[in-house]
Amino acid sequence: MSEFVDGIHLQELATNLWRNRAALMIGSGFSRNSKACRANSQQFPLWNDLKLSLSSALYNGDRSKNTKESALKLAQEYEDYFGRHKLDELLINEIKTDDFEPGELHERLLDLPWIDIFTTNYDDLLERTLSMRNYRIVKSISQISSQQNNPRIVKLHGSLPTPPFVITEEDYRRYPYDYAPFVNTIQQSIMENSFCLLGFSGDDPNFLAWSGWVRDNLGHNQNPIYLIGDLDLSQSRRKYLERKLIQPIDLSPLINTSFHGTSRHSEATSLFISYLEDHQPPDPYKWPFYEERKRSYDWQRIIGEDTSGKLYNFVDEIKIPKYLKTDFNSEDLDRISKKWKRARETYPGWMVCPYKLRKRLELFIDRRVNLILHRISEVPAPLDIVILHELTWFLDTSLLPFFAEQIDIVIDLIEKYNPFPGVVPSSACELVPEKDKWDSVTWTEISEMWIRIVFSVLRSLRINYRPEQYLNLLDSITEICRRSIDWEQRWYFEKTMFEILQLRFADAIQTLEKWPEDGSPIWLVRKASLMCQISEIEKANRLAEKAVKKLREFHSKEGPQAESESQWVTFFSEYLSRAQFRFSGNRHDRSSNGYIAKDEVQRAYYDALSVLIKSIEKEIDSKEASADSFRMVISSSPYDDKLRYGIANLLLLEECGIPFRIGISTNLSDYARVLKAVLPFLPAYISLKTVSAGHIGTSESIITLPASAEFSDEEIVQVSERIFDYLEARVAGKNDNAEHKILSSLKVLSTLSWRMPENVLEHYLDVLLDIFEMSNGNKIKSMIISTEFNKALSETVRILGWASIDRLMDRILSLSVHSEGLNDPSVTVFENRQIAMKTIQISASQLNSLIDSSYASGQTRKASLTKLAYLNSYGLIAEEFEERLRDAVWKEATRCGIPVDIETPILGLYLPGPKNGKDYRDVLRDYLLNLPVPKIIEGSVLSHTNSFSHYVNLFVNASLFSSGGEKHRIDWTEIEAEAICSKIVAWWNEQQAALKELNGEVFEKSFSFIVHEDMITLVSHVIVPSLGQDNDNCISELLPAIDVIEKGGTSVILAYVALMKFEKYRDQTTTKIREGLQSPDEKTVINSIRGISFWQSLSEVLPSIPEEFITKILQIAENRSGDVLLESSRCIFNLIPGICGEDSLVLILCSILRNIREMTDSAKYNSALATAAMKNLIQIREAGAFISSELYYALKEKNGNIPEELSVWKEMAAEERVRRVKIPWEDREHL
């Protein structure tokens, strides 16, 4: 048949209906589709029937009189004559709703997704219709407003059987005033939706009245109002309606001539409903598995509508057939590409494919993807780029990049084409537009495919962290991207993302300044998101506001893409204003296709609310990830479950412009599980992304010691050097000033340092020295950064080779004074690398410079004297400098005889003595004996300072049993020891009395924490070793304090070891140690082992250690692990001089070393280990290195036999990747 004249309007209406943008007004004619409940029921009355009844009542039964008058006028006459009550009764009697029930068409009509349904009908058929949709019934003005968001059925003129009813002329005249909320609701609906009139005739009084009111108020500023039905319009009548801004959809030409009267109207209504039902678009949440739906009518035959391409049946169609699992040909790929293209073209258009649909796409992400890529070089052009484009689209939609060797394959293919020969040189490309043509695809299409693939490769190179390839490819498309706003926006986005990943924040700022703001709202949001990451919050706010305003320009766009973009832009704006990853709002706030941006974010991001995060964690917990198989095997699936779920969520945030950080607010910690899951596969990317976000705790929890064990050597160097560059730029003032990023950088570097090669480690120390120098400019104020810096400096110095230290020593010694709480690097070297310091060469010029500086005052003199004291303790200052140094040291002294501006009086022991020839030890002796003991409790205040600890350290470091040679220590006399004892006992008793006055458990615990351990150290290292054999008075004064301390839970074994100087305490002490070594409590065993180590250090004043204890220590080391093994290993190191003379003990020790070597093999270090466990293994392995190297050279010096195990350790240390294990052997060998 010929084309249906109103077909285009019918199509528009169907489109808007399924986009939730259509409202319906139902007239009395529709009620004729009801079903009679009784056999004798008349037809449902219409307006004409009501006119006849009114006329009959007014004119003595003459139903034909005044029928030309309108029903409204007749109703008015009836009210005026009989009264309103009688009019209401007539209406109730005429419309007997109980005699009818809703028909099939009622149910079908109400099952359609109308925004709202309005009706002028008085009957209750619509209310009684059973529908799949939960309509809210509105019968009065007061019911219009509601918190519910259900679609409404609005009874505009009343509802039987309860008055009032709108029926008279006066009712209609007053209606816009008396029922203004109803009129406003209708007008709002017409302005926002396509508005349908169903069940009305052209002369229906309701139709005429309502269309007049709307026309008077809205004029031409309205959406179409469709009048639908069996209208049988003449051309003049159609023009009449169109002038009144009513668009008729006259279905009369479609109705079979076999239908007559009322049945024609029912058939018209059925056709209308069927058309709307048949044109329901596929459920977007079933993409790409749309099932073919059977249509009620052949619309192509009935109205001439082209239905080709509108049916979807993709079930199993887009899968790669199983028979192609191992092989395929070009014809196979051609068929597959067409199917994939069809699926792509029907994609609903969401900015981010919802989680459940991404899960469905996993059928693509299997080993056959690699199969296609691995064989794509055999596919002829242009099919190769066509199939690659479709595959790329599916990967992008699944939020997955290319990985590993996939990238190289894709790059090879895109380099085969040059769609832009005027911009890109063609010499390296096989295919160019000038000479290569195909019927199946144009070069314009190829250029679109090519650029999409290139951007996907760029993202993949960034994620796989291949910076050189990334920058080359990005530069090659710079000019090309200026041809399209979207390409240009993506180019700037990629460039900024990469600069932030590389911690090049200054470059990122410059790129953002050049980035044009002429893209769509989502590009403004993405730009704002990147600004948040570099702390440009004000600019981000401006862009977010601009993006929201710009949405108005995009309102003309229809469909899920525009709607989801609007959702994300709105979400980001609210998110930014709150500066935290939370979203509050009503769950019913949906876009027309049911897609909610915040739902996706909750699934993908916020841990407390996220459905997706839980599913990710479930997958992470249940799947075994294998980074090795991922990296090595091309024929297997590269998409490990942990990697798939982790990277998809990171890319979701990236695509939608959701940053990890906004100013000081960050939610990186909530996403730690995802970052940890991806780390084994993409170490460089995750490490740098974590540092760039600058969340301190998360950096520490993600980049752990066990995790770093699985980094490749190249990745260790990549990450380290990139962070070095950032810190160096930061020192030079060329990067951002965010201290959290510095701290995060130091934490990551500290974790990776054990794997750094020597040259990188030397660079690390150089960077730390830069930071130290920068601190003089007062640029680092955070004590947290100071703490992390000191930790990093100490660790780096401990594991750096002596040659590197030697090379850097001049710089270390020349560093200027600092004032930020950072440890002096020279002191760190002196204290941590004592063996290496014995062979360091210090130049005469450097010594002269230090001595010159020590003539100054304040911090400069203090730092110089500290360095000179350490150098002199190692014998690195020649005699020729001694007098000049003496002059500098003693240029001025305090009244106590201590050099002014010296860091600690103890350092004077390692510097030339006073010019008057007095022994500095005597000066220091007097100073310490007159030093008051600091009070911890004074009045009702308990001080938490470390003043008492400092006091004890002064005595310990000055005393006979501290480290150093004979000339550097004080040998306290017994009288002096008694004086020290009396002072400390009096102080103790006074403090105990004050503690009782405070009377609180909290105070007792604090006092114990501050005092007890230091008290035992003073007793064991200073007082007891200096007492005479028969000095019971002092011991009896000390024992009560020792007893209190022991009851408080602090180990007192060191005090009892010192007491073994007195014979009567020896049995008691050896029993304590013996029982402690056999204790099941790990802490007790460790304390007993420490007691034996201390016993060895007091060998000059104590009896020899029983062989049973040495044997027991060896047995413990042979059979225990963890902290006990570590402590026993340290003890054994101190016992080596006694062990190496006993062959049997040497054999036991070699067995212990074998056990340590096998148990702590660094090849076993992986992310499955807990951080504490791995630290313990490294410490034990390091202790084994110290023991084996010390025993090896001790036996070598005695020309003894070198056991094979020691040779194994020596060879192993040379190849060991754990630098802590290499250093003991390197230092001993060098020495």
Buried (B, 14 or more C-beta within 10 A) or exposed (E): EEEBEBBEBBBBBBBBBBBBBBBBBBBBBBBBBBEBEEEEBEEBBBBBBBBBBBBBBBBEEEBEBBBEBBBBBBBBBBBEEBEBEEBBEBBBEBBBBEBBBBBEBBBBBBBBBBBBBBBBBBBBBBBEBEBEEEBBBBBBEEBEEEEEEEBBBBBBBBBBEEBEBBBBBBBBEEBBEBBEBBBEBBBEBBBEBBBBBBBBBBEBBBBBBBBEBBBEBBEEEBBBBBBBBBBBBEEEBBEBBEEBBBBBBBBBBBBEEEBEEBEBBBBBBBBBBBBBBBBEBBEBEBBBBBEEEEBEBEBEEBBEBEEEEEEBEBEEBBBBEEEBEEEBEEEBBBBBBBBBBBBBEBBBBBBBBBBEBBBBBBBBBBBBBBBBBBBBEEBEBBBBBBBBBBBBBBBBBBBBBBBBBBBEBBBEBBBBBBBBBEBBEBEEBEBBBEEBEBEEBEBEBBBBBBBBBBBBBBBBBBBBBBBEBBBEBBEBBEEBBEEBBEBBBBBBBBBBBBBBBBBBBBBBBEBBEEBEEEBBBBBBBBBBBBBBBBBBBEBBBBBBBBBBEBBEEBEEBBBBBBBBBBBBBBBBBBBBEEBEBBBEEEEEEBBBBBBBBBBBBBBBBBBEBBEBBEBBBEBBEEBEBBBEEBBEBBEBBBBBBBBBBBBBBBBBBBBBBBBBBBEEBBBBBBBBBBBBBBBBBBBBBBBBBBBBBBBBEBBBBBBBBBBBBBBEEEBBBBBBBBBBBBBBBBBEEEBBEBBBBBBBBBBBBBBBBBBBBBEBBBBBBBBBBBBBBBBBEEBBEBEEBBBBBBBBBBBBBBBBBBEBBBEBBBBBBBBEBBEBBBBBBBBBBBBBBBBBBBBBEBEEEBBEBBBEBBBBEEBBBBBBBBBBBBBBBBEBBEEEBEEBBBBBBBBEBEEEBBBBBBBBBBBBBBBBBBEEEEEBBEBBBEBBEEBEBBBBBEEEEBBEEEBBBEBBBBBBBBBBBBEBEEEBBBEBEEEBBBBBBEBBBEBBEEBBEBBEEBEEEEBBEBBBEBBBBBBBBBBBBBBBBBBBEEBEEBBEBBBEBBEBBBEBEBBBBBBBBBBBBBEEBBEEBBEBBBEBBEBEEEEBBBBBBBBBBBBBBBEEBBEEBBEEBBBBBBBBBBEBBBBBBBBBBBBBBBBBEBBBEBEEBBEBBBBBBBBBBEBBEBEEBEBEBEBEBBBBBBBBBBBBBBBBBBBBBBBEEEEBEBBEBBEBBBEBBEEBBBBBBBBBBBBBBBE
